[in-house]
Amino acid sequence: MKAIEKELKSCPFCGGEAKIEHIEDSYLCYAICTKCHATAQGFFNYPGSNSEEKSVHAWNRRVGELPAADVQEVKHGYWQNKYRSGTTIKEGVVSSCCDMWNNRKSQFCPNCGARMDGEER
């Protein structure tokens, strides 16, 4: 147990020392800061589960060490008031991004996913 505790990084929130805790009633194992009590993901501790290693890995993971994600540029648009004729006349909105008809304004276009924040790029 002592060897694993030495592998734990300091707390990312307060800099305190971390340790591995076991909850015997639920067979749970997790890392916890001894100063501010921040915790990482817990794992069930059953024979052969290597839950302590998983707990150390979960605690030591930091945002700066994660790989960058593939992301797409946000598409923007706005709603335009329109009337649609058919058997009855309805008032609604049409998106500037893809001319999608909608009977109510929403935060995102239901057709293309554009953020409807009043900007058009």
Secondary structure, 3 states (H helix, E strand, C coil): CHHHHHHCCCCCCCCCCEEEEEECCCCEEEEEECCCCCECCCEECCCCCCHHHHHHHHHHCCHHHCCCCCCCCCCEECEEEEEECCCCCEEEEEECCCCCEECCCCCECCCCCCEECCCCC
